[in-house]
């Protein structure tokens, strides 16, 4: 039987990170993945990631995937694709199917990083073609270049629902609405705001009553639910759609760990059946580890750190590094993970109702129910200030773990401080040079450069723009508010593209100056 | 003894619901009504329901319906979902053809 120091199941962000860490310590590592391509969900993620520099913030997910694969290659990690692990046994033996052959292998340590699968919710017609997981729609669009449909309703307003809705819009689909049975939007407000300013309505406390159609989806009816999630008669709304995307959470794919005999626990906060494990992913069976979504649903940035921590722990377990050497590395990794797990969306705060930010500022309720910060709410946030000349307006109103805006400004106009979940503030007496780096660098597309008074009755607003075709200078059209509704006429005065902006183009529009704090998006005539 | 093991408990009669014909396990085409009926026929654990109806034993191996079946069974028994043991995990984890399952080969080829 073939023997490896470490066998990793799953070549996603967690599995690859652990494999790199272990291989760099001199271990012989093999990674199996049942997919035809490595990277897990990373290659579907075309948006810029949150976090700080050490979490590769501001880098798009698929680029992080490429970086990880290159690192794995340099470290000498073997990645075997189209390889389905079909069994894991207590004495760390695995059975893997590769094409039409079965192989038995033994690992001195095993890391399970199998990730998660999408949840479904049953409603009349949920088995019709056209109803699909939001992740499936993302796979179609971003991996295969196939449009999932033309008119889409999204069920679920967690980060997956919000991010995929925006990507559907970028692909040219019409997103008719986002619905969620919960009373408040579950994902980051900045993700919701990107979708809302394109004019997509949100229906909270609403869920799907019925998908219509005989051999494929032709329409959908949603209705309002009460606090016990029961439909309220007479609140039905119909939409003509050909696609219904479902983004109602993920379940850890932890079956291999259960099969091996690891102690399991049913933890709704971590997404379902998860292994009992310590902070390094060590399960109840010595030598079997887990990392990433399989040990509790989070996101790719924390999965990468969990993977590295598990890699370190495994190297120590097998005696590849002395105890003392890993202490410092572990401390740093733990700090990185701690940072990601802070703020309003921290795993420990899931499901709790929050009224104010950590700074004590009342949260925007419109953001939680309609997806945008209302005009009369925006002024109370510290990133929103007024001054003469061009200056950044940062519409970042929730405590999320993200701070690239602070690093990216060459003039240090924006400050977040030590705690990366603090709201960004505009530094007093700083001089904005209108370079646009903050607008392009904000992963949440929540920063705008505004000259509130050009002296001729107009104001100029620079907005991030990730749609094609890109408008040209001189184009005229309509400025849309944060709610996606038309506020006034607008013309494009400048279009900036640069490799430093990493495909987030900057559109500067001119509007009457009274709309300087209202207009946030541009729609071309026709 | 937890409430699942106490088979003397009265869970009330089977009452038809309007969405009983909704498919829950799409691989094996099992409806909500069939699952609810099975509970009233004495199948009180996920394993029993599975053996009786084949829920979660099709192509996706319960990846889609496991949580849905659990919710329905727990509601029928009037117990929290956490009291229900999930189905046993056993090899092969993914559907596999018998000719492949029997085709044991030697080493995995690596570029070492």
Interface residues (C-beta under 8 A of the other chain):
Chain A: X2 X30 X34 X78 X80 X83 X84 X85 X86 X87 X95 X96 X97 X98 X100 X101 X102 X103 X104 X105 X117 X119 X120 X121 X122 X123 X124 X126 X127 X251 X253 X255 X256 X258 X259 X264 X266 X272 X273
Chain B: X19 X22 X23 X24 X26 X32 X61 X63 X64 X65 X66 X67 X68 X81 X82 X86 X89 X90 X91 X92 X93 X94 X96 X97 X99 X100 X101 X102 X103 X104 X105 X106 X107 X108 X110 X111 X112
